[in-house]
Amino acid sequence: MGFETLLGNDRLKDNLTASLRQGKNAHFYLISGPAGAGKRTLARLLSAAVMCRGEDRPCCRCADCRKILSGVHPDVITVEDPEHKTVPVRIIRQMRDDVFIRPNEGSHKIYIFPQEMGIEGQNALLKILEEPPAYGVFLLLTDNAHKILPTVRSRCVELALQPLEAKLLRSTLRQQFPKADTGSIDAAIARSGGFLGQAQSLLSNEDTQPPQIEELVTALCSKDILRLTYTLVSMEKWKRDQLLELLQQFTEVLEGALVVRSGGTAMTNQSSRLAASRSGAELNRMIATLQKCMEYARGNVSPAAVCGYLQWMLR
């Protein structure tokens, strides 16, 4: 199996494969790339490769590989705190103490750091990186390697993930999103910078749209006040969170239309239609109205009142 499930990045995968075949793995890897580049995918595959008992590492078939790829291996620990923007120093220190407890069942003990660390946290980590135990492996994920202190970077093997070729990205997205039209896929590729995760996120947002957004777009494009009113009346009994989510998604469609009016690439067919039927000034006013509606909804104004205000302003 190897690293095939990580798309592209052939040179990086070849280098890792060759190193692992020689029985060499570093104690510390720095995996860098923007959101959606595949950092977590590479971290899982590399963890499996380090622990793998098969010949073609990672074989994805042995017990260690299966547990790691399923996220249940006791010797692969994720160090993070979702309640904070950066990992608190106390958690780094707890990890540092845990390092010296030998692995439960694997050949190594692997720590994955998917969250950013502040300077104090990096300095706390540095103390263990200077003299790690033989079984210790550390995978630090970052969207920008320059955020990492030079003293930390100097002790790591850097793995920088690269954007995918448009041809590979397009074929993958067509398989994953068979209902998406060519324009949406092309726009997702353009806006993703070549990174699969970002393109998937853009297309997933379109797939999960409530049908009312299409109704609103159609009503605004055709200037059909009755259709607009009917759609908004049907939303008056929605829960506040549900309405806020729709307003946010509809705002993104309108912002996409404004991008098209400015000469950019349309993310969705809906944005293209709105750009063709409404002026830039009209789109700006609609976006301002939606932002005001979201402000009202967050301020405990009832969904019915918000929908009524929206109908009045968009008609």
Secondary structure, DSSP 4 states (H G I P E B T S, - for coil): -TTTTS-S-HHHHHHHHHHHHTT---SEEEEE-STTSSHHHHHHHHHHHHH--SSSSS-S-SHHHHHHHHT--TTEEE---TTSSS--HHHHHHHHHHTTSPPSSSSSEEEEE-S---HHHHHHHHHHHHS--TTEEEEEEES-GGGS-HHHHTTSEEEE--PPPHHHHHHHHHHH-TTS-HHHHHHHHHHHTT-HHHHHHHHHHHHT--HHHHHHHHHHHHT-HHHHHHHHHTTTTS-HHHHHHHHHHHHHHHHHHHHHHTT---SSHHHHHHHHHS-HHHHHHHHHHHHHHHHHHHTT--HHHHHHHHHHHH-
